[in-house]
Amino acid sequence: MLKLITWNVNGIRSAYKKGLIEFLEREDPDIFCVQETKAHPEQCEPMIQRPAGRSSYWSSAVRKGYSGVATFAREEPDSVAHGIGSPEYDSEGRFVITSHGDFTLYNIYFPNGGSGPERHEFKQRFLRDLSLHLRPKVEAGERIIVVGDYNVAQTEIDVYDPVGLSAESGFLPEEREWMSRFLDMGFVDAFRHFHPGEREAYTWWDQRTRARLANRGWRIDYVCVTRNLAPRLRSAAILDGQQGSDHCPVVVEMS
């Protein structure tokens, strides 16, 4: 059995002070993917660099204290890439891509487009380019898992107020349409595979409005697998009781 967890930790050094290592030791995943590390590995405690003896693979933004992803694995992957060959995205530390035997894992921190028109366009370009990158691989039958903070909620049950949020970045019509096309390309949303109609299942809450207290959330963190991996899915869950970030972890088990 393979246990995989993804979590936007909103600053890995901050999460470390809030029990990140204890969480990792308790859940004991085979692969642990984090987004928004906001750090370079050399800025972190040794315990963060190789938690519980796992090997770690980081992609950090050129800009300090911004973005960044890291993948921690019990077994060393066959290969590691830190981007998709686009300086525009790779300089922001948005990808760690690891190969594990018969599947490839993409750990991605998707852009947030909410700060203005320029970042909105950057995000839309990112979504288009990611699809262009993945499509030939999916069509060739490669087994791929894409985890991370997608910064997109797909359906009305994935947000607490679909009418009020319909003009907000992350729930815009073009973003929801992209997510539908992404799945149609050949991916399965692991959580919805097991919980197709579940409501109020969220992974992010706005800290500024203390939204978590009333569960006014969004489901924007995913584990998606290509259809040829779907038969191996055994469970998927949102660990919404886990504190330490404005996001919570998503866990998937596969045979």
DAQUIWO-V221586 format. One record per helix or strand. SS is the DSSP state (h for helix, s for strand). FROM is the first residue (numbers start at 1). TO is the last residue. If there is no record, write none. Layout:
# DAQUIWO-V221586
ss | from | to
SS | FROM | TO
SS | FROM | TO
This chain:
# DAQUIWO-V221586
ss | from | to
s | 2 | 8
h | 12 | 17
h | 20 | 27
s | 31 | 35
h | 41 | 43
h | 46 | 49
h | 51 | 53
s | 55 | 59
s | 69 | 73
s | 79 | 81
h | 87 | 90
s | 95 | 100
s | 103 | 109
h | 117 | 139
s | 144 | 149
h | 156 | 158
s | 159 | 159
h | 173 | 184
s | 187 | 189
h | 190 | 194
s | 204 | 205
h | 211 | 214
s | 217 | 218
s | 221 | 226
h | 227 | 230
s | 233 | 239
s | 247 | 247
s | 249 | 254
